[in-house]
Structure formats: C-alpha cells, structure tokens
Amino acid sequence: MPVKGNQFRTNTFREDSSNDSAPFKKTIIKEKGEGFPQFNFSNDRAIKIVGLFLLLLALYFLMAFTSYLFTWEDDQSYVIDANGGWSNLFKTLQELKSNGAIDPNIQNWAGKLGALLSHQFIYEWFGIASFLFVFVFIVLGYRLLFKVQLFSIPKTLAYSFFLLVFTSITLGFVHALIAEYPHYLEGEFGFYTNQLLQAQIGAAGVGFILVFAGLTCLIIAYNIDFKIPERKVKEIIPVNEEPETEDEPILEEEYPSKPVEFPLRNRVANQPLPVPLKTSFEVENTLNKEIEKEEEPEVFAPEKEQEWTEIAHAKPEPKVEEQEAPLELVIEKTEEEVKSESLVEQFGAFDPTLDLSSFQNPTIELLEQYGSNKVSVDTAELEANKNKIVETLNNYNIEIDKIKATIGPTVTLYEIIPAPGVRISKIKNLEDDIALSLAALGIRIIAPMPGKGTIGIEVPNRNPEMVSMRSIIATEKFQNTTMDLPIALGKTISNEVFIADLAKMPHMLVAGATGQGKSVGINTILVSLLYKKHPSQLKFVLVDPKKVELSVFKKIERHYLAKLPGEDEAIITDTKKVINTLNSLCIEMDQRYDLLKDAGVRNLKEYNEKFIKRKLNPNNGHKFLPFIVLVIDEFADLMMTAGKEVETPIARLAQLARAIGIHLVLATQRPSVNIITGTIKANFPARLAFRVTSKIDSRTILDSGGADQLIGKGDMLLSTGSDLIRLQCAFVDTPEVDRVTEFIGSQRGYASAYELPEYVGDDGDGGSIKDFDLSDRDPMFEDAARLIVMHQQGSTSLIQRKLKLGYNRAGRIIDQLEASGIVGKFEGSKAREVLIIDEHALEQFLSDMNKKA
Ligand SMILES: Nc1ncnc2c1ncn2[C@@H]1O[C@H](COP(=O)(O)OP(=O)(O)OP(=O)(O)O)[C@@H](O)[C@H]1O
C-alpha cells in the first residue's frame, strides 16, 4: 500500500533545496563579513584552519604594530612610497641602497613585511587605532578555532569600525592643537579628515561632532545615565513608618460576578445573625454594581481550570538591573548548536507563516453582537427565588444559615449553608421537590459544592442572556492568550469568560439532543481557532455525515483543511472515506512519531521549536508540523454504519495522538453506550454535554446526571475528569461563520489543501500493492532493500534518511518491499519485520526477482 506524506513547505530553504547540505552552507561567510574565502561549512577542518590563520595573523600584526611604535623612524626610509614602498619587499640590500634608503636593514620585529604593513595601517591609514584589527582577528579566529564566542561578531565589527574612525579623527583633532605629536598617532586618514572638516566647520565644530559621536556611542553601548547631582533632602523619615497600604501591589483574584448575600427572615431565634445583613435596596445596589462590573469583559480563569485555562493576571517578571561590567560566563556549545545558531544568524529563525505572510486572521466586525451583554435578573426575581428555596427547605425542616446568589448568563446559582446538623443527602433528595416548588425547568442541585462548604442550587433566569461569540473574542483574555489551541467556549455561571486549550484537553466528546446547541458549539470551537491560528499552524479534518452542518467551511479548504490525496471534497461525508481518512491520520501520526524520535524530542511543541531554530535539517525529512484537529459532527451515524472500522483508528488516535498535535472532537446526538463505547470514553477525558433527554444519556456522557436538567440553547456542562463546570456556550450564527470563512477564503491560500498520507484500504480501493508490477519498481528499490536488510530494520524513515528521499517516495518503496516479500506488514508505530536474513540471501532474492521481471 503506497504511503504518501506531505510535501515539505519551506521558505528560506527553498533556494538551496537541490543541494544536500544546503541549509548549513555559507555560515562562516556571513559571520566574518565580506572578504572571506568560501568554505563549505560542513568541512569542519577548513573552518579550524581559517580560525588558526586569523589568530596567527593577529599575533603577527600585534608584533609588527608594537614594534612600529619604536622603530618607525629607523624604517621610514625603507617604507615610504618615494623610496619604492611596497615594491621594496622583494628588493635586495644593494637595490635598496641605490634607491636611497638610508639604512636598508629593517628594524621592525616582524621584518620587511611587518614594517610595510604597519606603515600602511598606522602611518598611511588609521594611526594607532589600527590595533583594533588585531582585536577583530582574535575575536573571529577564536570563534572559528575554539567555537567559543568571546564577543558578539556583529557588535565587534560595528564597534571596531566606529572606534577606528573615531579614534583616528580624534587624534587628528588633538594633533592639530598640539602640533609636535608624531604623525603616526592618527594616520593620514585621521589627519586629512580632520583638516577637511576643520576647513568647513572650524575646530569648535569638529570638537562638538566628536563629543556628540563619542557620547552617542556610549549611550548605545551602555545606556549611560546623565545625572545632575541631587540636592540633599532634609526630610526626616520616621523609622517605624508603616508602608502605605494603598500603593502596595496586592495580587487579588476577583470573581467577575460576586455573590449577593441575602438576609434570612425566618431564621431560628437562637442562631447568630449573618453579618452584614443587607436590605433589598442594598441588594439591588450591589447587583447594579455587579452588573456594571460585568460589562467590562473580565479576564479570569477559575482556580480549578488553571491547568488548561489561562490566568490572565500574569505577574511581571522581576527586572534584573543592569550591572556594571558583569563577569562573562562562557558557555561551551555543541557543534549542532553552533551550526543552528549560525543558520539563525544568517537566515533568521524559520517562520512557518512566511508562505502566506500577508494572511490576516478574521476581523471582529464579521461577528454580531447579540443582546446587551449584561446580566438581567431583577432583584424581585432573585428575592422570589430565594424565598421559595428557603420556604421549601423549611417545609422539610431544613434550616439554613446563609444564602447567596451568583448571577450567570443563563442561570443563577444560589449557594446555601445549611444549619449545623443538616444532612446533605437530605437536600439532594429534595431536588425534584424544590424544582417543583420553584416551577422551573433546569434546576440542578450540587451538594456539596466541590471545594466549598456549601450546597448549590442553580435556577434558570427568566430572561437568559445570549453570550455572543463576538463578546468573547473581543476580550483581552482571548486576544492575549498563549494557549496552543484556544477555544472560546462561553461564559461560566459567574459570568466569567471561559477559554479552554484543546491541545491540553487533549480530545473532546460533545453530546446533546437535537436542537440543544451542539452545532453552534462546534462552530464556536472552529471559529475560535480560526481567529487565533495561522493556516500554517493548524489544519482541520472535517467529517460531516449530515452533509450540511460543516459545508460552510469548504471555502477555507486551501487554507485550513486537510484531505486525502486525489480527493475532490475536503469535507468528508462518505463513511468509506471517513475510514480511509482516519487510517491516514494514523499513518500521519506514525510518521510524526518517527520525526519526533529522530529529532530526539517528546512532543510537537518541542519539535517545532527545534525546527524553527533550524536545528533540524529539512533534507532529512523534517518539516514544520501544524496541529491537526479532527472534527466529526455526527459520530453516532458512523458507528452505526462502520462500527469497529471507525472505533479502532479513533481509539488509536485518541490514545497516542496527543503528543504529536492531532486532537479529536467527536460530536453525537445519541450518547448511548454502543456509540460512546468504553474504549472511546476512556480516551476522551474532556466531555461537553448539551441538554440530553434522559439521565442515562447524561451518565453515559458525563458519568453523572445533570445534562438532562440543562435548559438547552447552549446551556452546557463541561467535564474535565474531575470537575464539572456549567457554561453558557458562545453563540455564533451560520451567516457569521459564512462571513468568517468568506473572509479567509478570499485571501491567497496554499495551492491545495494539506495532503494527508495516502491510505489504501484492504479492498484494494485505488490500486492494491498486491498488483505491484515488478518492472515498475522504483530505481532506488534495490538500494533500499540492501539498506533495510543490512540494518534489519524495516523503517520508512531509515530509507528516507540514508537515501535522502522524500517521505512519499520512501513510503512507496517500503510498500514495494512489502509486496515483494522483503519486509513484513505495516505494524503501526513499530518498524516492519525484515523477512530476509542477510545480504547474501538478499542478492540471491534480487537476482531471482530480476529474472522474473
Ligand atoms: N449558545 C447558544 N445561545 C443561544 N441560543 C442558542 C445557542 N446554541 C443554540 N442556540 C439555539 O438553539 C438552536 C439549535 O441549535 P443547534 O442547531 O446548534 O442545535 P443542534 O443540537 O446542533 O441540533 P441538531 O443536532 O439537530 O443539528 C439554534 O438555532 C439557536 O436558536
């Protein structure tokens, strides 16, 4: 069965892709500037030789320059142009004498060449500033020979260049003031530049320019402060003064919707009154304040969900003050690190978004604002409900110490603290009676409230508030989230914006009876991701047996969708194709595991980070891996028609795909046990339940009741294994989704949808490997066979790496090897079994095969 992978997309690597070691080329050239010979970077020896040469050159220059300071006068007659200059290098003593040299014996410690070089650099060019060349050669040579960076190369070059010019001109300036100075201090460059400048702007002007340039350089390098000495303040500060509390930074977590406390009229006389008691008017005032507060979208995630929801009030990192002359710590780096660093220096970090660099995520204006985004429960309703609760409980001889209300968009949570001695199970048993007396559908009793010593009673609001998708997307919390796959699910019972990270969930099961908001929920998930991720970072595989629900996403095919090769429709509606796609995703998973293993990392995030830092070579099959989110809208339908064929790959993906960035969202109307089987359930810790019709359904999906008591229209319960959170789903209507997909679809996209690896089912759909024609073998077939037999390891990535082939071709070869009986069957993430023992047997086998062909 031919296995096809995705074509590697690249940006900066593209130009050099023809060459094996392309991405690692030219590194030194960039580092050392323009004038260096072009060595193949992979040739480590050449680099070391260049490094050694530079260090010795530095030593030679140092010797020549230092000597020049003492011997320049003696050698003057030899080096000056009038007497022959550089042409004297190859002249004999006799010739020199006849040319007019006073003493043709050179005094410079570095000989004739040293005298000429230092005369050139110091006298004719930059004066004593030429010693900077020695410094630059040492920094470069050290880097190349010992692979240790003494100073940053670009900074060294930039500062040295500045100092060269600056020192030379400054000395020229000083020379003009004190005429006796020997000329070699500033060199001819400094001397004439200074003369030229002085002729234009005068000595004072040159002085100003030099002071300005010098200070500017100091500011750039050290950000020095210019402080005017402060006058002493004669204030006496009391020793024991308390710090002002107002100014102290207090890290406080606040719930957006604070509970409202009620006074209890019918309390038992000898019980202490709850303090403070509030009047209805006060309650109203408090409520109004709460409501005003809720108008601003609050940024908060409750403590319990911190693992996969985000805390918005991040503590600022403590600022490390810059210290004077810090002691430099030299960190030894591996060869691979040095290579990748120089690649990053040369090309910058790999940017996966470059292929669609002009892509824009949808704008907020495409979404509608529904309702007022305010909580609208009037105090009369609150009071009435509270009285009814207290009354009902009193009827059953249950006394209450305290009751408070938290108002959410759809329901209000009344939390009660029963009087001491009241058994919680008693209240729980009265659930139906309380519901009856409140005459409200959707009462849910949570006894006890996890983590609090209270009992919660959720009562639906008479006028539920719609939570628009727009109001959630617009929050800072969503805009600034650093989650990998943020999904803006809606609002919690206390009116907080709730955002979850699908990447950490890592898969989600969605259930709900028809018409309760499931499709809207799926759209909410998809739209949230479209608002946050670039097409290069995320791909969807959409399965929609109902054929209508997800069809609006067709427009983003070339941006965000993934499909099987050769497939027309990117949204999968046919059961057979679903099976192929699921199996193809399993292959993609195995391929990704191979890549991760090769890269020596544990998950997709680490892998992509390594790829971005150019530590992985695309020529070895590495590529930037986008997240893949598989959404199946009507899972029950598939299970009914395909059963195990669907269940097996889904269970495999759910078990293993977390680390390699494939996440599943399965939705179903019928959460019965034959659809949500034990295997599936066990691998989907996150479950989202809209209203279901029976308690049994609720148990199937959530492992507890509650979903049957929801009120529909996006009212939902999210179970994360340990917690159960009631949420109001954000609402996004089909025309809004249409606008969002239109916005994306109208932009430039990739040439085609992301290609999943090819999978051919057992029925031979699309050309079985059994029909493999011997004469149609890949030219690399025999080499691959030898490689596999030599290593006794039937792995596609081995062929790919050693023979430098793309994944698709390597996959085809391994299929041909299987068909010809050299390797065994595909066994998931394990390497295939090699069926031929040694190379001798293989040669025999190949020659028999060639005779047959
Ligand atoms: N989050 C929400 N807020 C407000 N109203 C909602 C919300 N979600 C759904 N509704 C209302 O419920 C109706 C049905 O929703 P939806 O189409 O999502 O149901 P469904 O469960 O997918 O039904 P089916 O399974 O038959 O497709 C919507 O047209 C809308 O009026």
The ligand as a Gaussian input file, in Angstrom:
#p B3LYP/6-31G(d) Opt

LIG

0 1
 N      -25.165000      29.214000      22.562000
 C      -26.428000      29.485000      22.227000
 N      -27.011000      30.604000      22.676000
 C      -28.271000      30.881000      22.328000
 N      -29.026000      30.122000      21.544000
 C      -28.522000      29.001000      21.066000
 C      -27.189000      28.627000      21.380000
 N      -26.918000      27.468000      20.778000
 C      -28.038000      27.117000      20.103000
 N      -28.999000      28.041000      20.283000
 C      -30.339000      27.997000      19.690000
 O      -30.694000      26.650000      19.509000
 C      -30.946000      26.378000      18.137000
 C      -30.464000      24.987000      17.760000
 O      -29.075000      24.928000      17.874000
 P      -28.210000      23.889000      17.053000
 O      -28.552000      23.971000      15.618000
 O      -26.804000      24.105000      17.423000
 O      -28.739000      22.546000      17.651000
 P      -28.165000      21.089000      17.439000
 O      -28.021000      20.474000      18.755000
 O      -26.973000      21.123000      16.600000
 O      -29.294000      20.417000      16.643000
 P      -29.096000      19.290000      15.572000
 O      -28.371000      18.195000      16.277000
 O      -30.483000      18.949000      15.158000
 O      -28.285000      19.904000      14.464000
 C      -30.237000      27.488000      17.396000
 O      -30.850000      27.777000      16.184000
 C      -30.339000      28.652000      18.348000
 O      -31.549000      29.324000      18.181000

